[in-house]
């Protein structure tokens, strides 16, 4: 099979972790006999420096022409510390989502047995946790219009807007995943306060009747945030709006023991994008210390979702498990007294495992 991939390393640690993910991708293609074609393109702060745009037209065209996008991270401290900047790296991510029609972000959250003691939560609380967060990506306050601030700089405003079609689209996707998993869906909103959340709940209650085999529960976002910490094993699939999903999925990273363990897939109308959720982490950029496992696990999602190559995705996951079990991990998840390995060392070990794993193991 020919795999045509656009690689967007982006900013901060994005290039470093994406390079390790590509090591895994190349190893899988070599092992399984797939033909790999890939090209890189800029996005984010590096794209602003090169072209003046955080999502250049050439980058968009490459994404549209590809079967999948492997993406690193966006963000740079010089923009974070300058609230007056009119062109910002994050605009590139929003533009990419909008122009590629990426309306759903799928984030699996798994408690890895070898990392139970790295989580701030009790191991007995998180053992066996396997949940999925589905976040709507194209609506809500991040895309609301109007946005702005007064001429005197004393007030600012953002608007949160959702249409029935946007809500129905993401809910049907979530019900499909729930039906294929443990048949439970949690719809997260703030219907006691927000009009948009009341529309979410109204639409969900109508669609719920079409899926009698799936248990549906409704939960306010503050309660959901609390329960993610108190009883994460009670969740199977969560679905929610853009900003709530952004916050809840970062909170869920404590279950894995590190934000560097969370992959994601953004799917929609055109080319799907696969990315770690940890952001650009500029403090670690260039130091070869960043955890590449979320990026590598995002490549596993790419094999599974973009190319329907489930065996190849499973091979990547086994390689990640082997790396963790043997202690070849970066400092954020290294056991007490254990060795902290470099980003590139972890990537090399995983690629070696993929190439050397004996059939049937």
Secondary structure, DSSP 8 states (H G I E B T S, - for coil): -EEEEEEEEESTTHHHHHHHHHHHHHHHHHHHT-EEEEEE---THHHHHHHS-SS-HHHHHHHHHSSEEEEEE---HHHHT-TT-SS-HHHHHHHHHHHHTEEEEEEEEE--GGGGGGSSS-HHHHTT-EEEEEEE-SSSTTT-SS-EE-TTSS-EE------HHHHHHHHHHHHHHHHHTTSEEEEEE-TTT-HHHHHHHHHHHHHHTT-TTSEEEEEEHHHHHHHHHH-GGG-SEEEE-HHHHHHHHHHTHHHHT-GGG-EEEEEESS-EEEEESS---GGGTTTT-S--HHHHHHHHHHHHHTS--HHHHHHHHHHHHHHHHTT---TTT--TT-----HHHHHHHHHHHHHH--TT-
